[in-house]
Each structure stands twice: as C-alpha cells, then as structure tokens.
C-alpha cells in the first residue's frame, strides 16, 4: 500500500498579498513561489518545505463560499493556540467555536473570503 499526505490546498482569495502575509505571520511560513496563473491571475505558494497553501486570484469579485460548499474547513496545526488567536484578531478576523477535546484545543475563524479555518494545538 502506498502512503501519502496533503501537499497543498489551492484557495481562491480576493487579495493574495493580504492572505499570504497573514499565513506567514500566523504559521511562521514563507513564500515558496509566486507567479502568473490561469485566466490572467496570480498565485502565491506560502508554506513550509513539505506543505503549502496555493493562494490564487484572478482579480474578479468573488463573493466567497457558503459553508460546506464545496468544503467545510482547512485545519491548521500550531504550537501556541493563544498566540495564533491573537494574530487572527490582529488581522480583524473573529475567532469562534473554541473547544477542548481529544486530541487538542481548537478554534475556528472565517477569512476575508468566507473560507473557514480550524486552528488546533495538541500541546
């Protein structure tokens, strides 16, 4: 049997500069690649060596997404949940759904484009 992992998630956002800077600060990530993309758009890959978010924009007015259509959320693992929550709030986003159950503590937030993220810490 072969083994695998998620290498990247591709998300359409309205402002890739804002989103890239946010994830760099929230997760300690760096910009891995940047370039032109389909439909006259632009993509920034922000992440670490093995995994990243591909942030894409075609500069159109995107209304975001409805929860669960087509996905529920993207899970992000952090070492310090309280520090991560401060970063989320510093960027004007609202954490919600705080909970503490196995295997760790967590909260959720929606980004500027209506994409839901779960931030979890196993520490």
DSSP file (Angstrom, degrees, kcal/mol; ACC not computed):
  #  RESIDUE AA STRUCTURE BP1 BP2  ACC     N-H-->O    O-->H-N    N-H-->O    O-->H-N    TCO  KAPPA ALPHA  PHI   PSI    X-CA   Y-CA   Z-CA
    1    1 A X              0   0    0      0, 0.0     2,-0.2     0, 0.0     0, 0.0   0.000 360.0 360.0 360.0 138.9    0.0    0.0    0.0
    2    2 A X        -     0   0    0      1,-0.0     2,-0.3     0, 0.0     0, 0.0  -0.565 360.0-141.1 -85.5 152.1    1.3    3.5   -0.8
    3    3 A X        +     0   0    0     -2,-0.2     2,-0.3     2,-0.0    -1,-0.0  -0.834  25.8 167.5-111.3 152.6    1.4    6.2    1.8
    4    4 A X        -     0   0    0     -2,-0.3     2,-0.3     2,-0.0     0, 0.0  -0.914  18.7-161.5-151.5 178.2    0.6    9.9    1.2
    5    5 A X        -     0   0    0     -2,-0.3     2,-0.5     0, 0.0    -2,-0.0  -0.959  42.4 -83.0-155.6 165.5   -0.2   13.3    2.6
    6    6 A X        -     0   0    0     -2,-0.3     3,-0.1     1,-0.2    -2,-0.0  -0.665  37.5-175.8 -75.9 125.0   -1.7   16.5    1.5
    7    7 A X        -     0   0    0     -2,-0.5    45,-1.5     1,-0.3     2,-0.3   0.860  62.6 -14.9 -89.3 -41.9    0.9   18.5   -0.3
    8    8 A X  E     -a   52   0A   0     43,-0.2     2,-0.4    39,-0.0    -1,-0.3  -0.991  48.5-140.8-157.1 161.7   -1.1   21.7   -0.9
    9    9 A X  E     -a   53   0A   0     43,-1.3    45,-2.8    -2,-0.3     2,-0.6  -0.997  21.1-144.3-123.4 131.4   -4.6   23.2   -0.8
   10   10 A X  E     -a   54   0A   0     -2,-0.4     2,-0.4    43,-0.2    45,-0.2  -0.875  22.5-178.8-101.6 119.8   -5.4   25.7   -3.6
   11   11 A X  E     -a   55   0A   0     43,-2.6    45,-3.0    -2,-0.6     2,-0.5  -0.953  24.3-135.9-122.2 135.7   -7.7   28.6   -2.4
   12   12 A X  E     +a   56   0A   0     -2,-0.4     2,-0.3    43,-0.2    45,-0.2  -0.802  33.4 174.2 -88.0 125.6   -9.1   31.5   -4.4
   13   13 A X        -     0   0    0     43,-2.8    46,-0.3    -2,-0.5     3,-0.3  -0.896  37.8-132.6-129.8 158.4   -8.8   34.7   -2.5
   14   14 A X  S    S+     0   0    0     -2,-0.3     2,-0.4     1,-0.3    -1,-0.1   0.770 100.5  29.5 -82.5 -26.3   -9.5   38.3   -3.3
   15   15 A X     >  -     0   0    0      1,-0.1     4,-2.4    41,-0.1    -1,-0.3  -0.821  61.5-179.5-138.1  94.5   -6.2   39.7   -2.0
   16   16 A X  H  > S+     0   0    0     -2,-0.4     4,-2.9    -3,-0.3     5,-0.3   0.829  83.7  57.2 -68.3 -30.2   -3.3   37.3   -2.2
   17   17 A X  H  > S+     0   0    0      2,-0.2     4,-2.4     1,-0.2    -1,-0.2   0.955 110.7  43.2 -62.3 -48.3   -0.9   39.8   -0.7
   18   18 A X  H  > S+     0   0    0      1,-0.2     4,-2.2     2,-0.2    -2,-0.2   0.932 117.1  46.1 -62.4 -47.4   -3.1   40.2    2.4
   19   19 A X  H  X S+     0   0    0     -4,-2.4     4,-2.4     2,-0.2     5,-0.2   0.911 112.7  49.4 -65.5 -42.5   -3.7   36.4    2.7
   20   20 A X  H  X S+     0   0    0     -4,-2.9     4,-2.2     1,-0.2    -1,-0.2   0.933 112.1  48.0 -62.6 -45.6    0.0   35.5    2.2
   21   21 A X  H  X S+     0   0    0     -4,-2.4     4,-2.1    -5,-0.3    -1,-0.2   0.891 111.0  52.7 -62.0 -39.1    1.2   37.9    4.8
   22   22 A X  H  X S+     0   0    0     -4,-2.2     4,-3.1    -5,-0.2     5,-0.2   0.945 111.5  43.6 -61.5 -50.5   -1.5   36.6    7.2
   23   23 A X  H  X S+     0   0    0     -4,-2.4     4,-2.3     1,-0.2     6,-0.8   0.836 110.6  56.3 -69.2 -31.3   -0.5   33.0    6.9
   24   24 A X  H  X S+     0   0    0     -4,-2.2     4,-1.3    -5,-0.2     5,-0.4   0.935 115.2  38.3 -61.6 -44.8    3.2   33.9    7.1
   25   25 A X  H  < S+     0   0    0     -4,-2.1    -2,-0.2    -5,-0.2    -1,-0.2   0.918 118.2  48.1 -72.4 -43.6    2.6   35.6   10.4
   26   26 A X  H  < S+     0   0    0     -4,-3.1    -2,-0.2     1,-0.2    -3,-0.2   0.887 128.8  20.3 -64.8 -40.3    0.1   33.1   11.8
   27   27 A X  H  < S-     0   0    0     -4,-2.3    -1,-0.2    -5,-0.2    -2,-0.2   0.415  99.6-114.7-115.7   0.2    2.1   29.9   10.9
   28   28 A X     <  +     0   0    0     -4,-1.3    -4,-0.2    -5,-0.2    -3,-0.2   0.792  66.8 149.0  69.7  25.9    5.7   31.1   10.6
   29   29 A X        -     0   0    0     -6,-0.8     2,-0.3    -5,-0.4    19,-0.2  -0.260  35.0-142.9 -85.6 174.7    5.6   30.2    6.9
   30   30 A X  E     -B   47   0A   0     17,-2.4    17,-2.6    -3,-0.1     2,-0.7  -0.914  29.1 -91.6-135.1 163.8    7.4   31.7    4.0
   31   31 A X  E     +B   46   0A   0     -2,-0.3    15,-0.3    15,-0.2     3,-0.1  -0.675  38.8 179.5 -77.9 115.7    6.7   32.4    0.3
   32   32 A X  E     -     0   0A   0     13,-2.9     2,-0.3    -2,-0.7    -1,-0.2   0.819  63.5  -8.9 -86.5 -35.0    7.8   29.4   -1.6
   33   33 A X  E     -B   45   0A   0     12,-1.3    12,-2.9     2,-0.0     2,-0.3  -0.986  54.9-169.6-161.8 155.0    6.9   30.6   -5.1
   34   34 A X  E     +B   44   0A   0     -2,-0.3     2,-0.3    10,-0.2    10,-0.2  -0.980  26.7 121.3-151.7 139.2    5.0   33.3   -6.9
   35   35 A X  E     -B   43   0A   0      8,-2.3     8,-2.7    -2,-0.3     2,-0.1  -0.995  55.7 -51.5-177.7-179.6    3.9   33.7  -10.5
   36   36 A X  E     -B   42   0A   0     -2,-0.3     6,-0.3     6,-0.2     2,-0.2  -0.357  50.6-170.6 -69.6 150.9    1.3   34.1  -13.2
   37   37 A X  E >>  -B   41   0A   0      4,-2.4     3,-0.7     1,-0.2     4,-0.5  -0.775  32.1 -57.9-136.1 178.8   -1.6   31.7  -13.2
   38   38 A X  G >4 S+     0   0    0     -2,-0.2     3,-1.7     1,-0.2    -1,-0.2  -0.095 113.6  24.9 -59.6 158.4   -4.6   30.8  -15.5
   39   39 A X  G 34 S-     0   0    0      1,-0.3    -1,-0.2     2,-0.1     3,-0.1   0.768 134.7 -62.9  58.5  30.6   -7.1   33.4  -16.6
   40   40 A X  G <4 S+     0   0    0     -3,-0.7    -1,-0.3     1,-0.2    -2,-0.2   0.689 104.9 136.0  72.4  16.7   -4.7   36.2  -16.1
   41   41 A X  E <<  -B   37   0A   0     -3,-1.7    -4,-2.4    -4,-0.5     2,-0.3  -0.095  48.3-128.1 -88.5-172.8   -4.4   35.5  -12.4
   42   42 A X  E     -BC  36  57A   0     15,-2.7    15,-2.3    -6,-0.3     2,-0.4  -0.984  14.1-159.0-139.0 147.2   -1.6   35.3  -10.0
   43   43 A X  E     -BC  35  56A   0     -8,-2.7    -8,-2.3    -2,-0.3     2,-0.4  -0.984   5.0-168.2-130.1 139.7   -0.6   32.6   -7.4
   44   44 A X  E     -BC  34  55A   0     11,-2.4    11,-3.1    -2,-0.4     2,-0.7  -0.998  12.1-151.9-122.3 127.3    1.5   32.7   -4.3
   45   45 A X  E     +BC  33  54A   0    -12,-2.9   -13,-2.9    -2,-0.4   -12,-1.3  -0.895  20.5 179.2 -95.7 116.9    2.6   29.5   -2.6
   46   46 A X  E     +BC  31  53A   0      7,-2.4     7,-2.8    -2,-0.7     2,-0.3  -0.981  32.3  76.0-122.1 127.2    3.0   30.1    1.1
   47   47 A X  E    S-BC  30  52A   0    -17,-2.6   -17,-2.4    -2,-0.5     5,-0.2  -0.885  72.4 -64.6 176.6-145.8    4.1   27.3    3.4
   48   48 A X        -     0   0    0      3,-2.9   -19,-0.1    -2,-0.3   -16,-0.1  -0.543  64.3 -71.9-125.1-167.7    7.0   25.2    4.5
   49   49 A X  S    S+     0   0    0      1,-0.2     3,-0.1    -2,-0.2    -2,-0.0   0.870 127.1  25.1 -61.3 -39.7    9.2   22.7    2.8
   50   50 A X  S    S+     0   0    0      1,-0.1     2,-0.3   -42,-0.0    -1,-0.2   0.692 124.6  31.8-102.3 -20.9    6.6   19.9    2.5
   51   51 A X        +     0   0    0      2,-0.0    -3,-2.9   -43,-0.0     2,-0.3  -0.960  60.0 159.2-140.1 154.5    3.2   21.6    2.6
   52   52 A X  E     -aC   8  47A   0    -45,-1.5   -43,-1.3    -2,-0.3     2,-0.5  -0.990  37.0-112.1-162.8 165.6    1.7   24.9    1.5
   53   53 A X  E     -aC   9  46A   0     -7,-2.8    -7,-2.4    -2,-0.3     2,-0.9  -0.938  24.4-146.4-102.4 130.3   -1.4   26.9    0.5
   54   54 A X  E     -aC  10  45A   0    -45,-2.8   -43,-2.6    -2,-0.5     2,-0.6  -0.871  17.0-160.7 -94.7 105.8   -1.6   27.9   -3.1
   55   55 A X  E     -aC  11  44A   0    -11,-3.1   -11,-2.4    -2,-0.9     2,-0.4  -0.804  12.8-174.2 -93.7 120.7   -3.3   31.3   -2.9
   56   56 A X  E     +aC  12  43A   0    -45,-3.0   -43,-2.8    -2,-0.6     2,-0.3  -0.906  12.2 174.9-120.2 140.5   -4.9   32.2   -6.3
   57   57 A X  E     - C   0  42A   0    -15,-2.3   -15,-2.7    -2,-0.4   -20,-0.1  -0.995  20.5-175.6-140.8 141.9   -6.6   35.3   -7.5
   58   58 A X        -     0   0    0     -2,-0.3     3,-0.1   -17,-0.3   -44,-0.1   0.150  54.9-113.3-115.1  15.2   -7.9   36.3  -10.9
   59   59 A X  S    S+     0   0    0    -46,-0.3     2,-0.2     1,-0.2   -45,-0.1   0.658  73.9 132.8  64.1  19.9   -8.8   39.8   -9.7
   60   60 A X  S    S-     0   0    0      1,-0.0     2,-1.1     0, 0.0    -1,-0.2  -0.546  71.1 -94.4 -91.2 165.6  -12.5   39.1  -10.1
   61   61 A X        -     0   0    0     -2,-0.2     2,-0.5    -3,-0.1    -1,-0.0  -0.707  46.1-168.3 -83.4 101.4  -15.1   40.0   -7.5
   62   62 A X        -     0   0    0     -2,-1.1     3,-0.1     1,-0.1   -48,-0.1  -0.785  17.5-156.1 -94.6 131.8  -15.5   36.7   -5.5
   63   63 A X        -     0   0    0     -2,-0.5     2,-0.1     1,-0.3    -1,-0.1   0.352  40.9-122.6 -87.0   7.1  -18.4   36.5   -3.1
   64   64 A X        -     0   0    0      2,-0.0    -1,-0.3   -52,-0.0     2,-0.3  -0.455  36.0 -72.7  82.8-161.8  -16.7   33.8   -1.1
   65   65 A X        -     0   0    0     48,-0.6     2,-0.3    -2,-0.1     5,-0.1  -0.906  32.5-110.5-133.9 159.6  -18.3   30.5   -0.4
   66   66 A X  B >   -D   69   0B   0      3,-0.6     3,-2.4    -2,-0.3     5,-0.3  -0.715  53.4 -89.7 -85.9 143.5  -21.1   29.0    1.6
   67   67 A X  T 3  S+     0   0    0     -2,-0.3     5,-0.2     1,-0.3    -1,-0.1  -0.253 112.8  12.4 -53.6 132.0  -20.0   26.8    4.4
   68   68 A X  T 3  S+     0   0    0      3,-1.7     2,-0.5     4,-0.2    -1,-0.3   0.394  93.8 129.7  83.2  -3.6  -19.7   23.2    3.3
   69   69 A X  B <  S-D   66   0B   0     -3,-2.4    -3,-0.6     2,-0.4    -1,-0.1  -0.852  98.8 -17.7-127.4  96.5  -19.9   24.1   -0.4
   70   70 A X  S    S+     0   0    0     -2,-0.5     2,-0.3    -5,-0.1    -1,-0.2  -0.995 144.0   8.0 -99.3  -4.1  -17.6   22.7   -1.5
   71   71 A X        -     0   0    0     -5,-0.3    -3,-1.7     1,-0.1    -2,-0.4  -0.898  51.6-138.9-134.8 164.8  -15.6   22.1    1.7
   72   72 A X  S    S-     0   0    0      1,-0.3     2,-0.3    -2,-0.3    44,-0.3   0.939  71.4 -43.0 -86.7 -57.0  -16.1   22.6    5.5
   73   73 A X        -     0   0    0     42,-0.1     2,-0.5    -6,-0.1    -1,-0.3  -0.986  43.6-111.8-164.9 168.3  -12.8   24.0    6.6
   74   74 A X  E     -e  117   0C   0     42,-1.8    44,-2.4    -2,-0.3     2,-0.4  -0.955  34.3-138.3-108.1 127.7   -9.0   23.8    6.4
   75   75 A X  E     -e  118   0C   0     -2,-0.5     2,-0.4    42,-0.2    44,-0.2  -0.738  17.0-168.5 -91.6 132.9   -7.3   22.6    9.5
   76   76 A X  E     -e  119   0C   0     42,-3.3    44,-2.9    -2,-0.4     2,-0.5  -0.981  10.2-147.7-122.1 129.6   -4.1   24.3   10.7
   77   77 A X  E     +e  120   0C   0     -2,-0.4     2,-0.3    42,-0.2    44,-0.2  -0.841  22.3 175.3 -99.4 128.9   -1.8   22.9   13.4
   78   78 A X        -     0   0    0     42,-2.6    44,-0.4    -2,-0.5    45,-0.4  -0.906  35.2-138.8-129.6 158.5    0.0   25.4   15.7
   79   79 A X  S    S+     0   0    0     -2,-0.3     2,-0.5     1,-0.2    44,-0.1   0.818  98.8  38.6 -81.2 -33.8    2.3   25.1   18.7
   80   80 A X     >  -     0   0    0      1,-0.2     4,-2.1    40,-0.1    -1,-0.2  -0.881  62.2-177.7-125.9  98.3    0.7   28.0   20.6
   81   81 A X  H  > S+     0   0    0     -2,-0.5     4,-2.3     1,-0.2     5,-0.2   0.871  84.6  52.8 -64.5 -39.3   -3.0   28.4   20.2
   82   82 A X  H  > S+     0   0    0      2,-0.2     4,-1.8     1,-0.2    -1,-0.2   0.902 110.1  47.7 -65.7 -40.9   -3.3   31.6   22.2
   83   83 A X  H  > S+     0   0    0      2,-0.2     4,-1.9     1,-0.2    -1,-0.2   0.897 111.3  51.8 -65.6 -39.9   -0.6   33.3   20.1
   84   84 A X  H  X S+     0   0    0     -4,-2.1     4,-2.2     1,-0.2    -2,-0.2   0.904 107.6  52.0 -63.0 -41.1   -2.4   32.1   16.9
   85   85 A X  H  X S+     0   0    0     -4,-2.3     4,-2.3     1,-0.2    -1,-0.2   0.883 106.5  53.9 -64.0 -37.4   -5.7   33.5   18.2
   86   86 A X  H  X S+     0   0    0     -4,-1.8     4,-2.6     2,-0.2    -1,-0.2   0.911 108.1  49.7 -62.5 -41.6   -4.0   36.9   18.8
   87   87 A X  H  X S+     0   0    0     -4,-1.9     4,-1.3     2,-0.2    -2,-0.2   0.922 109.2  52.0 -62.6 -44.0   -2.7   37.0   15.2
   88   88 A X  H  <>S+     0   0    0     -4,-2.2     5,-2.0     1,-0.2     3,-0.5   0.934 113.4  43.9 -57.2 -47.4   -6.2   36.2   13.9
   89   89 A X  H ><5S+     0   0    0     -4,-2.3     3,-2.1     1,-0.2    -1,-0.2   0.872 106.5  60.1 -68.6 -37.2   -7.7   39.0   15.9
   90   90 A X  H 3<5S+     0   0    0     -4,-2.6    -1,-0.2     1,-0.3    -2,-0.2   0.782 103.2  54.0 -60.3 -26.0   -4.9   41.5   15.0
   91   91 A X  T 3<5S-     0   0    0     -4,-1.3    -1,-0.3    -3,-0.5    -2,-0.2   0.279 123.9-105.7 -92.2  10.2   -5.9   41.0   11.4
   92   92 A X  T < 5S+     0   0    0     -3,-2.1     2,-0.3     1,-0.3    -3,-0.2   0.653  78.0 132.5  79.0  15.2   -9.5   41.9   12.2
   93   93 A X      < -     0   0    0     -5,-2.0     2,-0.6    -6,-0.2    -1,-0.3  -0.701  53.7-126.2 -99.7 154.7  -10.9   38.3   11.9
   94   94 A X        -     0   0    0     16,-0.3    16,-0.4    -2,-0.3     2,-0.1  -0.875  13.7-147.9-110.7 112.0  -13.1   36.9   14.6
   95   95 A X        +     0   0    0     -2,-0.6     2,-0.3   -10,-0.2    14,-0.2  -0.458  29.4 160.1 -69.9 146.9  -12.3   33.6   16.3
   96   96 A X  E     +F  108   0C   0     12,-2.5    12,-3.3    -2,-0.1     0, 0.0  -0.931  40.4  53.1-154.1 174.2  -15.3   31.4   17.4
   97   97 A X  E     -     0   0C   0     -2,-0.3    -1,-0.1    10,-0.2     2,-0.1   0.839  64.0-173.7  63.4  36.8  -16.1   27.8   18.3
   98   98 A X  E     +     0   0C   0      9,-0.1     2,-0.3    -3,-0.1     9,-0.2  -0.393  13.7 160.0 -63.2 135.7  -13.5   27.4   21.0
   99   99 A X  E     -F  106   0C   0      7,-2.2     7,-2.5    -2,-0.1     2,-0.4  -0.989  33.8-151.0-155.7 160.1  -13.3   23.9   22.3
  100  100 A X  E     +F  105   0C   0     -2,-0.3     2,-0.3     5,-0.2     5,-0.2  -0.865  41.7 125.2-139.2 100.2  -11.0   21.5   24.1
  101  101 A X  E >   -F  104   0C   0      3,-1.6     3,-2.5    -2,-0.4    -2,-0.1  -0.968  57.2 -28.8-149.5 162.0  -11.4   17.8   23.4
  102  102 A X  T 3  S+     0   0    0      1,-0.4    20,-0.0    -2,-0.3    -2,-0.0  -0.289 124.2  19.4 -56.7 132.5   -9.1   15.0   22.3
  103  103 A X  T 3  S-     0   0    0     18,-0.1    -1,-0.4    19,-0.0     2,-0.3  -0.967 125.6 -43.5 -99.3  11.3   -6.7   15.3   20.6
  104  104 A X  E <   -F  101   0C   0     -3,-2.5    -3,-1.6    19,-0.1    18,-0.2  -0.997  58.8 -67.0-176.4 179.2   -6.4   19.1   21.4
  105  105 A X  E     +FG 100 121C   0     16,-1.5    16,-2.4    -2,-0.3     2,-0.3  -0.511  52.2 171.0 -82.7 155.9   -7.7   22.6   21.9
  106  106 A X  E     -FG  99 120C   0     -7,-2.5    -7,-2.2    14,-0.2     2,-0.3  -0.989  22.8-172.1-158.7 162.5   -9.1   24.5   18.9
  107  107 A X  E     - G   0 119C   0     12,-1.9    12,-3.2    -2,-0.3     2,-0.3  -0.949  18.0-137.2-150.1 168.6  -11.0   27.5   17.5
  108  108 A X  E     +FG  96 118C   0    -12,-3.3   -12,-2.5    -2,-0.3     2,-0.3  -0.844  17.8 175.9-124.3 159.8  -12.3   28.5   14.1
  109  109 A X  E     - G   0 117C   0      8,-2.0     8,-2.9    -2,-0.3     2,-0.4  -0.969  25.0-130.0-157.2 155.4  -12.4   31.6   12.0
  110  110 A X  E     - G   0 116C   0    -16,-0.4   -16,-0.3    -2,-0.3     6,-0.2  -0.888  26.0-138.4-101.4 137.6  -13.5   32.8    8.6
  111  111 A X    >   -     0   0    0      4,-2.4     3,-1.6    -2,-0.4   -17,-0.1  -0.157  40.9 -81.8 -81.4-172.3  -11.1   34.7    6.4
  112  112 A X  T 3  S+     0   0    0      1,-0.3    -1,-0.1     2,-0.1    -2,-0.0   0.671 130.2  51.1 -66.4 -17.6  -12.0   37.7    4.4
  113  113 A X  T 3  S-     0   0    0      2,-0.1   -48,-0.6   -49,-0.1    -1,-0.3   0.261 121.0-101.2-105.4  10.3  -13.3   35.5    1.6
  114  114 A X  S <  S+     0   0    0     -3,-1.6     2,-0.5     1,-0.3    -2,-0.1   0.616  72.6 146.0  82.1  12.1  -15.6   33.3    3.7
  115  115 A X        -     0   0    0    -48,-0.1    -4,-2.4   -51,-0.0     2,-0.4  -0.722  43.6-135.5 -84.1 129.0  -13.2   30.4    3.9
  116  116 A X  E     - G   0 110C   0     -2,-0.5   -42,-1.8   -44,-0.3     2,-0.4  -0.689  21.5-171.6 -89.7 136.3  -13.4   28.6    7.2
  117  117 A X  E     -eG  74 109C   0     -8,-2.9    -8,-2.0    -2,-0.4     2,-0.5  -0.968  13.5-152.4-124.1 141.8  -10.2   27.5    9.1
  118  118 A X  E     -eG  75 108C   0    -44,-2.4   -42,-3.3    -2,-0.4     2,-0.5  -0.970  10.9-160.2-108.3 126.9   -9.8   25.4   12.2
  119  119 A X  E     +eG  76 107C   0    -12,-3.2   -12,-1.9    -2,-0.5     2,-0.3  -0.943  17.4 178.2-109.2 124.2   -6.7   26.2   14.2
  120  120 A X  E     -eG  77 106C   0    -44,-2.9   -42,-2.6    -2,-0.5     2,-0.4  -0.930  17.2-165.0-130.0 148.9   -5.8   23.3   16.6
  121  121 A X  E     - G   0 105C   0    -16,-2.4   -16,-1.5    -2,-0.3   -42,-0.1  -1.000  10.7-168.4-133.1 133.3   -2.9   22.7   19.0
  122  122 A X              0   0    0    -44,-0.4   -43,-0.1    -2,-0.4    -1,-0.1   0.399 360.0 360.0 -95.9   0.0   -2.0   19.3   20.5
  123  123 A X              0   0    0    -45,-0.4    -1,-0.2   -44,-0.1   -19,-0.1   0.479 360.0 360.0 -74.0 360.0    0.3   20.9   23.1
